[in-house]
Each structure stands twice: as structure tokens, then as C-alpha cells.
């Protein structure tokens, strides 16, 4: 009797789509409360916060924005801002001179082109100073409820590890993932993937042995696979919940 081949067949597009959507459902269980971690109350505040978040953490931005938002309430306030004062308020976010230039230009563009209001369309948002597709999709998804995929460092790293795409270009990644996942899930998938990247699937040493996605992940094993050691790598207030789900997975339970 001939031995059974151990060569793994290439994943079909249908198989990839089914696996991706199963992972989406599992991430929903892992991060039911995932959200934008920047503090804001208006589309303008979110837009400004995302511009400030470049090359720094959301925590740092949230430390800066209360005073900033109190001082600058409208687009016109940014357009007419005193540069020295604005730079001092945002200095701790890094690259503050460039960011101040973007915020002043952003305010002016909003006043001149959109009546001082943040537009709710991608094609309009990306015309604003300092606003690319990533920023635009965050604003659309979280301020306007328009589904969008936010491709930041965490998101790109994870979807490549998951084998959803091999693309490196953020726009190509966005389109590749958008073709796999239902549009209604785009915004929350972005948040949940980013949460997972910050809490479990770290850049240097992923907590593979404590990951709820382990059975579906083709990159399982690139990080720490020992459950006890891996659990110590899981971060965030969700850690107990995530570890409990991973234990269920190791016991053979299917989460989706």
C-alpha cells in the first residue's frame, strides 16, 4: 500500500475566504469591546488625534488632546492657530513641527473647501493635509460609521502572518483583506486585529501558545509555544479572558 503524501495542498481562494471569516468570528469573541483607542467626541477631534498619533502611542496622544481640544474647538481655530503655542501643546507627541504644519493646513483646508466641517467621504478626506487612506478610514469608520479597513503596522504584520495576503503596500493590503471579509466587519476587524497585535501577536515574540487563533494560523510556532511562558507575554486588561479562550482551544474546543 502506497504511503499517504504529506505534502500540504495549496490553499484555494475559497478556503482562504472561509478561514479568514472564521478568524473574524473568533476575534469577535476575543475582543468584543474593541474600539478606537484614541479619545474623541467629534469627527474633527478624531481627525486631529489620528494626525498626532503618527510615530507615537495612542496613550501619549490621549495625554495631549484634552488641553488641545479645549483650546481649539473648530477647524477655524486650527487655521488661525499661533504656531508656537500649537507646537508647545503637541510637542510630546514627537515631530511636532511637521504635525503643527499639518494641523494648521488641515484647519485651513476644512474652512476653505468644506465649510469648516470634516467630510464623510474617503475621496474628500485624502485631499486634506496630513491625511492618507489609513487616517481617512479611521475617521470614516469611527466618526461616521462608514466601514473601512485601517492598515497600520500591527494590521499589516498580522494579516501577512495569517496568510491572508503577501502584499506589503498598505493600499494593496486593504483591498486584499476587503475581498476576503464582509464589508460590515471591516471597521471592527481593524480594531480587533490591532488589539490582537498589541496584546498577543507581538512583533518580536508572539504568544503563540496562548493564542485563540492558533489552529487557524499558518505562522503558529514563530513565537513562544509553551503555554505557561506564552501566557506571561499576553498584555492588556483582556489577558485573563484571552488566556481562558486559548485554554479552551488547546483542549480541542472550536470557538467558531
TORKOL-4160 file (C-alpha; in steps of 0.2 Angstrom, whole numbers, padded with zeros to 4 digits, m for minus):
256
<pt num="1" X="0000" Y="0000" Z="0000"/>
<pt num="2" X="0007" Y="0017" Z="m0005"/>
<pt num="3" X="0011" Y="0029" Z="0009"/>
<pt num="4" X="0000" Y="0044" Z="0010"/>
<pt num="5" X="0008" Y="0060" Z="0004"/>
<pt num="6" X="0012" Y="0073" Z="0017"/>
<pt num="7" X="0013" Y="0087" Z="0005"/>
<pt num="8" X="0001" Y="0100" Z="0010"/>
<pt num="9" X="m0010" Y="0106" Z="m0004"/>
<pt num="10" X="m0010" Y="0125" Z="m0008"/>
<pt num="11" X="m0025" Y="0134" Z="0000"/>
<pt num="12" X="m0039" Y="0139" Z="m0013"/>
<pt num="13" X="m0046" Y="0156" Z="m0013"/>
<pt num="14" X="m0062" Y="0149" Z="m0006"/>
<pt num="15" X="m0053" Y="0140" Z="0008"/>
<pt num="16" X="m0044" Y="0156" Z="0012"/>
<pt num="17" X="m0060" Y="0166" Z="0012"/>
<pt num="18" X="m0068" Y="0153" Z="0024"/>
<pt num="19" X="m0053" Y="0153" Z="0036"/>
<pt num="20" X="m0052" Y="0172" Z="0036"/>
<pt num="21" X="m0070" Y="0173" Z="0040"/>
<pt num="22" X="m0069" Y="0160" Z="0054"/>
<pt num="23" X="m0054" Y="0170" Z="0061"/>
<pt num="24" X="m0065" Y="0186" Z="0061"/>
<pt num="25" X="m0078" Y="0177" Z="0071"/>
<pt num="26" X="m0065" Y="0171" Z="0084"/>
<pt num="27" X="m0058" Y="0188" Z="0085"/>
<pt num="28" X="m0075" Y="0195" Z="0089"/>
<pt num="29" X="m0076" Y="0183" Z="0104"/>
<pt num="30" X="m0059" Y="0188" Z="0110"/>
<pt num="31" X="m0061" Y="0206" Z="0108"/>
<pt num="32" X="m0080" Y="0210" Z="0109"/>
<pt num="33" X="m0076" Y="0228" Z="0116"/>
<pt num="34" X="m0063" Y="0233" Z="0104"/>
<pt num="35" X="m0063" Y="0251" Z="0099"/>
<pt num="36" X="m0053" Y="0266" Z="0093"/>
<pt num="37" X="m0041" Y="0269" Z="0107"/>
<pt num="38" X="m0040" Y="0287" Z="0104"/>
<pt num="39" X="m0051" Y="0299" Z="0114"/>
<pt num="40" X="m0063" Y="0310" Z="0104"/>
<pt num="41" X="m0081" Y="0317" Z="0104"/>
<pt num="42" X="m0082" Y="0324" Z="0086"/>
<pt num="43" X="m0075" Y="0320" Z="0069"/>
<pt num="44" X="m0063" Y="0335" Z="0070"/>
<pt num="45" X="m0056" Y="0329" Z="0086"/>
<pt num="46" X="m0054" Y="0311" Z="0080"/>
<pt num="47" X="m0045" Y="0318" Z="0064"/>
<pt num="48" X="m0033" Y="0328" Z="0074"/>
<pt num="49" X="m0030" Y="0314" Z="0086"/>
<pt num="50" X="m0025" Y="0302" Z="0071"/>
<pt num="51" X="m0014" Y="0315" Z="0064"/>
<pt num="52" X="m0005" Y="0317" Z="0080"/>
<pt num="53" X="m0004" Y="0298" Z="0083"/>
<pt num="54" X="0009" Y="0296" Z="0069"/>
<pt num="55" X="0026" Y="0289" Z="0076"/>
<pt num="56" X="0019" Y="0289" Z="0094"/>
<pt num="57" X="0007" Y="0279" Z="0105"/>
<pt num="58" X="m0012" Y="0282" Z="0107"/>
<pt num="59" X="m0009" Y="0284" Z="0126"/>
<pt num="60" X="0003" Y="0299" Z="0123"/>
<pt num="61" X="m0009" Y="0307" Z="0111"/>
<pt num="62" X="m0023" Y="0305" Z="0124"/>
<pt num="63" X="m0012" Y="0314" Z="0137"/>
<pt num="64" X="m0011" Y="0329" Z="0125"/>
<pt num="65" X="m0028" Y="0331" Z="0117"/>
<pt num="66" X="m0038" Y="0337" Z="0132"/>
<pt num="67" X="m0029" Y="0353" Z="0133"/>
<pt num="68" X="m0028" Y="0354" Z="0114"/>
<pt num="69" X="m0046" Y="0351" Z="0111"/>
<pt num="70" X="m0051" Y="0364" Z="0124"/>
<pt num="71" X="m0040" Y="0377" Z="0116"/>
<pt num="72" X="m0045" Y="0373" Z="0098"/>
<pt num="73" X="m0063" Y="0368" Z="0096"/>
<pt num="74" X="m0066" Y="0372" Z="0077"/>
<pt num="75" X="m0057" Y="0370" Z="0061"/>
<pt num="76" X="m0055" Y="0389" Z="0060"/>
<pt num="77" X="m0046" Y="0388" Z="0077"/>
<pt num="78" X="m0033" Y="0377" Z="0069"/>
<pt num="79" X="m0032" Y="0388" Z="0054"/>
<pt num="80" X="m0028" Y="0403" Z="0064"/>
<pt num="81" X="m0018" Y="0395" Z="0077"/>
<pt num="82" X="m0002" Y="0403" Z="0084"/>
<pt num="83" X="0012" Y="0391" Z="0078"/>
<pt num="84" X="0022" Y="0392" Z="0094"/>
<pt num="85" X="0008" Y="0389" Z="0105"/>
<pt num="86" X="0001" Y="0374" Z="0095"/>
<pt num="87" X="0019" Y="0367" Z="0094"/>
<pt num="88" X="0021" Y="0368" Z="0113"/>
<pt num="89" X="0004" Y="0359" Z="0116"/>
<pt num="90" X="0009" Y="0344" Z="0105"/>
<pt num="91" X="0027" Y="0344" Z="0107"/>
<pt num="92" X="0027" Y="0327" Z="0117"/>
<pt num="93" X="0020" Y="0318" Z="0103"/>
<pt num="94" X="0036" Y="0320" Z="0093"/>
<pt num="95" X="0038" Y="0328" Z="0075"/>
<pt num="96" X="0028" Y="0342" Z="0082"/>
<pt num="97" X="0034" Y="0355" Z="0069"/>
<pt num="98" X="0028" Y="0344" Z="0055"/>
<pt num="99" X="0012" Y="0340" Z="0064"/>
<pt num="100" X="0008" Y="0358" Z="0068"/>
<pt num="101" X="0010" Y="0362" Z="0050"/>
<pt num="102" X="m0002" Y="0348" Z="0045"/>
<pt num="103" X="m0015" Y="0354" Z="0058"/>
<pt num="104" X="m0014" Y="0372" Z="0053"/>
<pt num="105" X="m0016" Y="0367" Z="0035"/>
<pt num="106" X="m0029" Y="0354" Z="0039"/>
<pt num="107" X="m0040" Y="0368" Z="0048"/>
<pt num="108" X="m0037" Y="0380" Z="0033"/>
<pt num="109" X="m0042" Y="0367" Z="0020"/>
<pt num="110" X="m0058" Y="0362" Z="0030"/>
<pt num="111" X="m0063" Y="0380" Z="0031"/>
<pt num="112" X="m0060" Y="0384" Z="0013"/>
<pt num="113" X="m0066" Y="0368" Z="0005"/>
<pt num="114" X="m0079" Y="0360" Z="0017"/>
<pt num="115" X="m0086" Y="0375" Z="0027"/>
<pt num="116" X="m0076" Y="0370" Z="0042"/>
<pt num="117" X="m0084" Y="0353" Z="0043"/>
<pt num="118" X="m0075" Y="0336" Z="0042"/>
<pt num="119" X="m0081" Y="0327" Z="0026"/>
<pt num="120" X="m0088" Y="0310" Z="0027"/>
<pt num="121" X="m0081" Y="0303" Z="0010"/>
<pt num="122" X="m0064" Y="0295" Z="0008"/>
<pt num="123" X="m0060" Y="0304" Z="m0008"/>
<pt num="124" X="m0063" Y="0321" Z="0001"/>
<pt num="125" X="m0053" Y="0316" Z="0017"/>
<pt num="126" X="m0037" Y="0311" Z="0007"/>
<pt num="127" X="m0036" Y="0328" Z="0000"/>
<pt num="128" X="m0033" Y="0336" Z="0017"/>
<pt num="129" X="m0015" Y="0340" Z="0023"/>
<pt num="130" X="m0008" Y="0325" Z="0033"/>
<pt num="131" X="m0022" Y="0314" Z="0029"/>
<pt num="132" X="m0019" Y="0297" Z="0020"/>
<pt num="133" X="m0030" Y="0282" Z="0017"/>
<pt num="134" X="m0026" Y="0275" Z="0035"/>
<pt num="135" X="m0032" Y="0291" Z="0043"/>
<pt num="136" X="m0047" Y="0293" Z="0032"/>
<pt num="137" X="m0053" Y="0275" Z="0036"/>
<pt num="138" X="m0051" Y="0278" Z="0054"/>
<pt num="139" X="m0062" Y="0294" Z="0053"/>
<pt num="140" X="m0075" Y="0286" Z="0042"/>
<pt num="141" X="m0077" Y="0270" Z="0052"/>
<pt num="142" X="m0077" Y="0278" Z="0070"/>
<pt num="143" X="m0084" Y="0295" Z="0067"/>
<pt num="144" X="m0096" Y="0292" Z="0053"/>
<pt num="145" X="m0100" Y="0273" Z="0054"/>
<pt num="146" X="m0094" Y="0270" Z="0036"/>
<pt num="147" X="m0085" Y="0253" Z="0035"/>
<pt num="148" X="m0066" Y="0255" Z="0032"/>
<pt num="149" X="m0050" Y="0244" Z="0034"/>
<pt num="150" X="m0036" Y="0253" Z="0044"/>
<pt num="151" X="m0019" Y="0246" Z="0039"/>
<pt num="152" X="m0007" Y="0251" Z="0052"/>
<pt num="153" X="0009" Y="0242" Z="0057"/>
<pt num="154" X="0000" Y="0229" Z="0068"/>
<pt num="155" X="m0013" Y="0226" Z="0055"/>
<pt num="156" X="m0001" Y="0223" Z="0041"/>
<pt num="157" X="0010" Y="0212" Z="0051"/>
<pt num="158" X="m0004" Y="0201" Z="0057"/>
<pt num="159" X="m0013" Y="0198" Z="0040"/>
<pt num="160" X="0003" Y="0193" Z="0032"/>
<pt num="161" X="0007" Y="0181" Z="0047"/>
<pt num="162" X="m0011" Y="0174" Z="0045"/>
<pt num="163" X="m0008" Y="0171" Z="0026"/>
<pt num="164" X="m0022" Y="0182" Z="0021"/>
<pt num="165" X="m0010" Y="0192" Z="0009"/>
<pt num="166" X="0008" Y="0194" Z="0005"/>
<pt num="167" X="0006" Y="0212" Z="0000"/>
<pt num="168" X="0017" Y="0225" Z="0009"/>
<pt num="169" X="0009" Y="0241" Z="0001"/>
<pt num="170" X="m0005" Y="0247" Z="0013"/>
<pt num="171" X="m0017" Y="0250" Z="m0001"/>
<pt num="172" X="m0015" Y="0233" Z="m0008"/>
<pt num="173" X="m0017" Y="0225" Z="0009"/>
<pt num="174" X="m0033" Y="0235" Z="0012"/>
<pt num="175" X="m0040" Y="0229" Z="m0005"/>
<pt num="176" X="m0034" Y="0211" Z="m0002"/>
<pt num="177" X="m0042" Y="0210" Z="0015"/>
<pt num="178" X="m0058" Y="0219" Z="0009"/>
<pt num="179" X="m0060" Y="0205" Z="m0004"/>
<pt num="180" X="m0060" Y="0191" Z="0010"/>
<pt num="181" X="m0070" Y="0199" Z="0024"/>
<pt num="182" X="m0088" Y="0206" Z="0023"/>
<pt num="183" X="m0089" Y="0225" Z="0022"/>
<pt num="184" X="m0099" Y="0226" Z="0038"/>
<pt num="185" X="m0085" Y="0219" Z="0048"/>
<pt num="186" X="m0071" Y="0230" Z="0041"/>
<pt num="187" X="m0070" Y="0243" Z="0055"/>
<pt num="188" X="m0071" Y="0232" Z="0069"/>
<pt num="189" X="m0060" Y="0219" Z="0061"/>
<pt num="190" X="m0047" Y="0233" Z="0060"/>
<pt num="191" X="m0048" Y="0237" Z="0079"/>
<pt num="192" X="m0048" Y="0219" Z="0084"/>
<pt num="193" X="m0033" Y="0215" Z="0074"/>
<pt num="194" X="m0024" Y="0230" Z="0081"/>
<pt num="195" X="m0029" Y="0224" Z="0098"/>
<pt num="196" X="m0023" Y="0207" Z="0095"/>
<pt num="197" X="m0006" Y="0213" Z="0088"/>
<pt num="198" X="m0004" Y="0224" Z="0104"/>
<pt num="199" X="m0009" Y="0211" Z="0116"/>
<pt num="200" X="m0004" Y="0193" Z="0109"/>
<pt num="201" X="0004" Y="0193" Z="0092"/>
<pt num="202" X="0019" Y="0204" Z="0096"/>
<pt num="203" X="0031" Y="0209" Z="0083"/>
<pt num="204" X="0046" Y="0201" Z="0091"/>
<pt num="205" X="0039" Y="0186" Z="0101"/>
<pt num="206" X="0021" Y="0182" Z="0098"/>
<pt num="207" X="0012" Y="0172" Z="0112"/>
<pt num="208" X="0008" Y="0158" Z="0100"/>
<pt num="209" X="0005" Y="0146" Z="0115"/>
<pt num="210" X="m0008" Y="0157" Z="0122"/>
<pt num="211" X="m0017" Y="0162" Z="0106"/>
<pt num="212" X="m0035" Y="0159" Z="0102"/>
<pt num="213" X="m0031" Y="0159" Z="0083"/>
<pt num="214" X="m0018" Y="0145" Z="0084"/>
<pt num="215" X="m0027" Y="0132" Z="0074"/>
<pt num="216" X="m0031" Y="0144" Z="0060"/>
<pt num="217" X="m0014" Y="0152" Z="0060"/>
<pt num="218" X="m0001" Y="0146" Z="0047"/>
<pt num="219" X="0013" Y="0155" Z="0057"/>
<pt num="220" X="0010" Y="0146" Z="0073"/>
<pt num="221" X="0027" Y="0142" Z="0081"/>
<pt num="222" X="0036" Y="0158" Z="0076"/>
<pt num="223" X="0034" Y="0164" Z="0094"/>
<pt num="224" X="0033" Y="0156" Z="0111"/>
<pt num="225" X="0023" Y="0140" Z="0110"/>
<pt num="226" X="0025" Y="0134" Z="0128"/>
<pt num="227" X="0008" Y="0139" Z="0136"/>
<pt num="228" X="0015" Y="0144" Z="0153"/>
<pt num="229" X="0028" Y="0155" Z="0145"/>
<pt num="230" X="0016" Y="0162" Z="0132"/>
<pt num="231" X="0003" Y="0167" Z="0144"/>
<pt num="232" X="0016" Y="0179" Z="0153"/>
<pt num="233" X="0018" Y="0188" Z="0136"/>
<pt num="234" X="m0001" Y="0192" Z="0134"/>
<pt num="235" X="m0004" Y="0210" Z="0138"/>
<pt num="236" X="m0019" Y="0221" Z="0142"/>
<pt num="237" X="m0034" Y="0220" Z="0153"/>
<pt num="238" X="m0041" Y="0207" Z="0142"/>
<pt num="239" X="m0027" Y="0195" Z="0146"/>
<pt num="240" X="m0037" Y="0183" Z="0158"/>
<pt num="241" X="m0051" Y="0182" Z="0145"/>
<pt num="242" X="m0039" Y="0179" Z="0131"/>
<pt num="243" X="m0029" Y="0166" Z="0140"/>
<pt num="244" X="m0046" Y="0157" Z="0145"/>
<pt num="245" X="m0051" Y="0156" Z="0127"/>
<pt num="246" X="m0034" Y="0149" Z="0122"/>
<pt num="247" X="m0035" Y="0136" Z="0135"/>
<pt num="248" X="m0052" Y="0131" Z="0128"/>
<pt num="249" X="m0044" Y="0130" Z="0111"/>
<pt num="250" X="m0029" Y="0119" Z="0117"/>
<pt num="251" X="m0042" Y="0107" Z="0125"/>
<pt num="252" X="m0050" Y="0105" Z="0107"/>
<pt num="253" X="m0065" Y="0116" Z="0108"/>
<pt num="254" X="m0069" Y="0125" Z="0092"/>
<pt num="255" X="m0073" Y="0144" Z="0095"/>
<pt num="256" X="m0082" Y="0146" Z="0078"/>
